[in-house]
Amino acid sequence: MEDLPRDPFADDPDDPAEALGGLEDGEPLSPAERDEAITDLADVEVFRSLLEPQGVLGLVLDCPECGEQHYFDWELLRGNLRQMIDNGQPQVHEPAFRPDPTDYVSWEYARGYVDGVIDTEERR
């Protein structure tokens, strides 16, 4: 199974991104950055397994570059992290179209939810 969503302009001779030129891979991640990305990927898998059945579509992350919140579904998060691990930079993607903020949770909320589930299971 492919980790990355298919490019909607793949094989399109009129791809508007062609004007931007090709994107090159980023610098390789340092071993510490790579370990962190691998840990984040594992966290996303756990978050998804527990939160998706509750109706959560993904995570909302604060962007340090633009100061806005960005909404990522589970597959896009997974694909971005795989791309970071493999190529040193996240994939280019379309932003979510009119996301309903109630369908997404923050990383901190997801981490707290997982910790709560683990604590509950340990007490049983």
Contacts in CASP RR format, 6 or more apart in sequence:
PFRMAT RR
TARGET T0000
AUTHOR 0000-0000-0000
METHOD contacts of the structure
MODEL  1
MEDLPRDPFADDPDDPAEALGGLEDGEPLSPAERDEAITDLADVEVFRSL
LEPQGVLGLVLDCPECGEQHYFDWELLRGNLRQMIDNGQPQVHEPAFRPD
PTDYVSWEYARGYVDGVIDTEERR
3 78 0 8 1.000
3 79 0 8 1.000
3 82 0 8 1.000
3 83 0 8 1.000
4 79 0 8 1.000
4 82 0 8 1.000
4 83 0 8 1.000
4 91 0 8 1.000
5 75 0 8 1.000
5 76 0 8 1.000
5 79 0 8 1.000
5 93 0 8 1.000
9 15 0 8 1.000
9 16 0 8 1.000
9 17 0 8 1.000
17 92 0 8 1.000
23 92 0 8 1.000
25 87 0 8 1.000
25 88 0 8 1.000
25 89 0 8 1.000
26 87 0 8 1.000
26 88 0 8 1.000
26 89 0 8 1.000
27 88 0 8 1.000
28 88 0 8 1.000
29 37 0 8 1.000
29 84 0 8 1.000
29 85 0 8 1.000
29 88 0 8 1.000
34 85 0 8 1.000
37 81 0 8 1.000
37 84 0 8 1.000
37 85 0 8 1.000
38 85 0 8 1.000
40 81 0 8 1.000
41 78 0 8 1.000
41 81 0 8 1.000
41 82 0 8 1.000
41 85 0 8 1.000
43 110 0 8 1.000
43 111 0 8 1.000
43 114 0 8 1.000
44 59 0 8 1.000
44 74 0 8 1.000
44 77 0 8 1.000
44 78 0 8 1.000
44 81 0 8 1.000
45 78 0 8 1.000
46 114 0 8 1.000
47 58 0 8 1.000
47 59 0 8 1.000
47 110 0 8 1.000
47 111 0 8 1.000
47 113 0 8 1.000
47 114 0 8 1.000
48 58 0 8 1.000
48 74 0 8 1.000
48 78 0 8 1.000
50 113 0 8 1.000
50 114 0 8 1.000
50 117 0 8 1.000
51 58 0 8 1.000
51 105 0 8 1.000
51 110 0 8 1.000
51 113 0 8 1.000
52 58 0 8 1.000
52 74 0 8 1.000
55 103 0 8 1.000
56 103 0 8 1.000
56 104 0 8 1.000
56 105 0 8 1.000
56 110 0 8 1.000
57 73 0 8 1.000
57 74 0 8 1.000
57 99 0 8 1.000
57 103 0 8 1.000
57 104 0 8 1.000
58 71 0 8 1.000
58 72 0 8 1.000
58 73 0 8 1.000
58 74 0 8 1.000
58 77 0 8 1.000
58 103 0 8 1.000
58 104 0 8 1.000
58 105 0 8 1.000
59 71 0 8 1.000
59 72 0 8 1.000
59 77 0 8 1.000
59 104 0 8 1.000
59 105 0 8 1.000
59 106 0 8 1.000
59 107 0 8 1.000
59 110 0 8 1.000
60 69 0 8 1.000
60 70 0 8 1.000
60 71 0 8 1.000
60 72 0 8 1.000
60 99 0 8 1.000
60 101 0 8 1.000
60 104 0 8 1.000
60 105 0 8 1.000
60 106 0 8 1.000
61 69 0 8 1.000
61 70 0 8 1.000
61 72 0 8 1.000
61 106 0 8 1.000
61 107 0 8 1.000
62 68 0 8 1.000
62 69 0 8 1.000
62 70 0 8 1.000
63 69 0 8 1.000
63 70 0 8 1.000
69 101 0 8 1.000
70 95 0 8 1.000
70 96 0 8 1.000
71 95 0 8 1.000
71 96 0 8 1.000
71 99 0 8 1.000
71 101 0 8 1.000
71 104 0 8 1.000
72 80 0 8 1.000
72 96 0 8 1.000
72 104 0 8 1.000
73 96 0 8 1.000
76 93 0 8 1.000
79 91 0 8 1.000
80 90 0 8 1.000
80 91 0 8 1.000
80 93 0 8 1.000
81 90 0 8 1.000
83 89 0 8 1.000
83 90 0 8 1.000
83 91 0 8 1.000
84 90 0 8 1.000
105 113 0 8 1.000
END
